Amino acid sequence: MLDHESVRRLRAHAQALAGGTREASADAAVRRVFAIQAQDATAADLGIRVRGRDLTPRAVRAAYEEERSIVRGWYMRGTLHTIPSDDARWVLRLLAPRILAATGHRYQQLGLNDDLRQRADHLLRRVLTTHGPLTRPELTEHLTALGIPPDGQAPFHLIRHAALTGTLCYGPRRAGEATYVLLDDWLPTTGGGRREGDAALTELARRYLAAHAPAALEDFAAWSGLPVTWARRAWKMLAESGVIIEYGALTMLAGRVEEPTGPSDTPDVRMLPAYDNYLVGYRTRDISVPALHQAGVWPGGGIIRPTVIADGLAIATWTRGSGARCIQVNAFGSVPPQIELGIDLEKASVVRFLQPTA
């Protein structure tokens, strides 16, 4: 059996958040963890930064727009994530049908029947072919040709539907605003796109364990949004192929069990952005956040605050102040000098990233 401290260190190391582990590029950081929470674009960039070594906003933007090696879209649980581009198609084929089915009631509430959604997909494909890349307000204006009112949630859900059906995806920023492009024009077609059915399910489970283990199949189900029965099937197939090793209720990839789990001489301090997947990639929170302070990280209303961790354990939350270089850290208790130094270094790194010309 693994104790909580060992589990926490292994998880943080897998996420490139402990042991001095940092990736050299934005692409490598995303590939290591497979998916970065991206409901908020700035938080997504910070989620890449915290796992990288001296990354700049320019380097992150190049990965999105020049290399096109990473892409933002609606994947796990139907929420926005950034994932490796060559995984986008097979992940959509695996997850999108369930996401679309789960959104069916909302479509009905908004009067978006199946015929209208298909017509919107065709219209968006046509206008992006002719005029793309286009922003959300620009796509919304074109959707009015179908009688869709520009206010309200209908335009958003039609754009999201087109993304889930593989018509469009996020493209380059224009004057700081996100645009959409045709998926097939923007992203290369690779061998990864051929994964189907159980092969795709087991690959998603394997990628999850590579980035989150030790973890339980219920953790995988919570992270992916798939039923526990699907997770159980994925675990069974991975076990039959000898890919995983089980430690009671927790599972690891067979090649990962030898990674060091002991305490480090110098705590590795990282400043996680809001909604970071290190905090939401599991069914429960106790291993990463002390129970006494969980309400400070999850105050309600779907908010997950930016958090400071040391060797994977949450020790504070943080916020940006009114000044360009002002970051306020709210510690859960007394902070030893070594950790205080780590916080200062991380604060300086975050300021440089958010204000690169300041």
N, C-alpha and C positions, 0 to 999 in steps of 0.2 A: 504493500500500500504506500501511496505517496502522501506526505503530510502537506498541509496548506501552503507552507512557505515554499516547498519544492515545486508544487503545482504552479504557484504564482510566478516563480522565477522562470520556470520553463515556458509558461505562457508569454511572459514579457519578452523573453529571449526570442521566441518564435515570431513575435510582432516587431522585432528589431527595436525594442524599447528597454533593454537591459544588457548588462555585461559589456557595455561599450560597443554593441553591435549597431552599426549604421550603414545604410546602403549608399553607393556612390552616385546613383542617379535616381530621378523621379520614376522612371520606368522600373528600375530594380526594386525600389521601395514598394511600388504597387504590386509587382509580381510576387514579392515575398509574402505579402499578406492577402493577396488575391483581390481584396475589395476594400476600398476606403469609403467610409460614410461620406456622402456628398450632398445632403439636403441643403447645406449652406456651402456655396462655392469657396468662400474664404476659409471656412473650417476644413474643407477638403484639402485645400492647398497646405494648410497648417498640419493636417494629418500626414501629408507626404513629407513635409519639412522635418517633423519630429522623428521620422524614421530614416532620414538621410543625413549625409555629411556635407555641411556647408552648401546646401541647396539654395538657390535663388528663385524668386518668382519667375524670372526669365527662363530658367531651366525647366521649371514645372510647366510653363506655358508652351515651351518647345516640345515637350513630350506629348502634350495634347494636340498641338496644331501643326508642327513641322514633322516630327517623327511619326505622329499619329499612333503612338504605341500604347496610349491609354485613352479611355473614352468614358464619359459620364452618361449615365442612363438609369432607367428604372429596372432594377434587378431584384436582389434579395428583398423579400417581404413587400415588393412593389414600391420600395423607396429608392431614392437616388443614391447610387454608388458610383465610384470610379473603379474600373476593372481593366485588365489588359485587353487591348483591342482585339487580339486574335481569339479571345474567348467570348466575345460579345454575342455571336450568332448562336452558338450551341447553348449558352446560358439562357438566352431569350427563348429558344425552342423548348427548353426544359421548364422554365418558370413562368413564362408569359401566359400560357393557357389558364393556369390557376389564378393568376393575378387578374386577368380579364374576367374570369367567372366571378371572382370575389367582388369585382366592381360593378357587376350586373345591376344590382339594386340601385346604385347611384346613377347609372346610365338611365334607368327607368325614371328616376326622380327628375332628371334633367331633360327628359324627352328625347334622349339620344338612342333611338332604336337601331337595330342591326343595319338596316338599309342606310340610314343617315351616317352611321359610323363608317361604313364602307365607302360611301360617297365622299366623306371628308378625307379618308385616306387617299383616294384617287385625286382629289383636288389638291391636297398638300403635296403629293408627289409631283403633280403637274407644275405647280407654282415654284417649287424648289428646283425643278429641272430648268425652269425658265429664268427664275430670278434669284435663286439661292446664292449664298446663305442668307437666311431671314431671321429676324428676331421674333419673339413671341407676339408683341403687338402687331408686327407686320403680318404674321400668319393669321392672327385673330381678325385683322381687317379683311383678308381674303376669305375667311370662313363666313363672313356676313353674306357672301353670295349664295350660301345654302340656307339663309334665313336664321343663322345663329347670331343671337344678340352678342355684342362685343363685351358687355359687362357680365358679371357672374362667373360661374365655374365651368360652363359648357366648353368654351374654347380650350381651357387647360386640359380637360379630360379628353377632348378630341386629339390634341397634340400628343398627349401621353399615350392614347390608343394607337396612334400612328407609330410611335416609338416602340410600343410593345409588339406590334405586328411586323416590325422590321422595316418600316418605310423610312423613318428618319432617325437621326441621333443628334446629340449636341455636336456643334462644330466650333469654329473659331470665335473668339470674342471680337466685338466691334465697338470701339469706344467704351470698353468696360462692360458691355452688355452681351449676354450669351446669344448665340445664333444657333439655328438648326440647319442641317444639311441632309441630303439623302444618304442613308447608311451605306448603300452599295457603292456610291461614288467616293465616300470619305474613307472607308476602312478597307484594307486589303482582304482578299479572300485567302484563307489559309487552311491547312489541314485540320486545325482544331475545330473548324466549322462543321466537320462531318460527324461529330459525336451525336449519337441519338440514344433515346430510351435509357436502359439500364447502364449503358456505357457512360452516358452523360451524368446520370445520377451518382454513380460511384466516383467519377472524376471530380464532381463538385464536393463530395464528401472527403475525398483524399485531399483536395486543395484546402478545405476547411481545416482538417486535422493538421496539415503542414503549417498552418498559420495560427492555430488556436489550441492545439493539444498541449497538455492533457485535457480531454473534454469528453462529455457523454453524448450519446446519440440524441438525447433530448436537447442538448445545447445546439447541435447541428440543426435540428428541426426548428428551434426558436430563431436561429440566425437566418436560415434559408427561407422560412415561411412554408416549408413542405410539411406534410403530415408525419407524425411519428412513425406510422407504418412504413412510409417511404424511407425514413431514416434507418429503421430497423433492417429493411431490405438492403440498403447500401452497406451497413455494417456487416451484414451476413456475407455479402459478396466480397467485401474487403478482407474479411477473416478467412474466407475460403481460398483466397489468392495469397494469403500469408503477408499481407501488406501492413496489418495492424497487430498491436500487442495490447492486451487488456489488463488493467490494474484495478480490479474490483469494478466499480461503475465507470471508471475513466479509461479512455483509450488513447493510444499514441501510435504514430507511424513507427514501424519497426526500426527504421534507421535513426530515429531521434532519441532513443532512450539513453544514449551514452553522453548526452550533453550535460555539462556541469550544472549542478543545482545548488551548490554551497554558497554562502554569503560572500560578497565581494569586499575587498578592503576599502574601496571608495564607492559609496552609493552612486548609482547611475540615476540622475534626476532628469526627468523629461516633463515638458509642459504640453499636455494633450489639449487639443481644441475641443470645442463643444461637440457632443454627439460622437465622440471617437469610438471606433469599433472595438477597441480593447475593452471598453466598458459595456458595450451592448452586444457583444458577440457570444454571450452565454445566457442561459436561462436564469441563473441566479448571480448575485453581486458580491457575496460575502468574502470571496477569496481576494478580490481586488480592492474593495472599499470596506473599511471597518463599519460594522452595523450601526454604530453610534452616529456616523457621519453620512450615511447614505442619503438622508433627506436633504443634506446640503448639496449633494451632487445631483440628485433627482428631486427637485423641489415641487414637481407636479406640473400639469399642463403640457406634458410632452417635452419639457425642457431637460437637457442634460448639460450641466455647466462645464466649462473648461476646467481641467483638473491637473494638479501636479502629482506625479508619481515618483517614488524613489524605489528602485529595484522592483517595480511593478505594483507597489502598494500606494494607494492614494493617501496623500498627506495634506493636501490643501486644494482649494479652488482658486481660480484667478479670473480677473476681469481687466479689460482695457479701460483706462481712465479717460478723462477729457483731453489730456495732452497727447501729442503724437508719440511721446516716449514714456508715457505713464502706464505701468502695469501694476495692478494691485493684487497681491497674493494674500489669501485668507487662510492661514494655517490652521489645522485641526488641533494643534498642541505646540509645545515647545519644539524648536527646530535646532538640531545640533549644528555646529559650525560647518562641518563638511557638507551637509545638505544645504545649508544657507549659501555656501559658495556655489553649489550646483544650481540652485535657484537663480542666483545672480547671473550666472553664465547663460542659462536658458532664457532669462528675461532679455538679455542683450541680444541673443540670437533671434528671438521673436521680433524684437523691435527692428533689427536689421532687415528681417524678412518682410515685415509689414510696411516699413518705411525705407525702402532701399536707397532712395535719393536724399533722405533726411540727413 
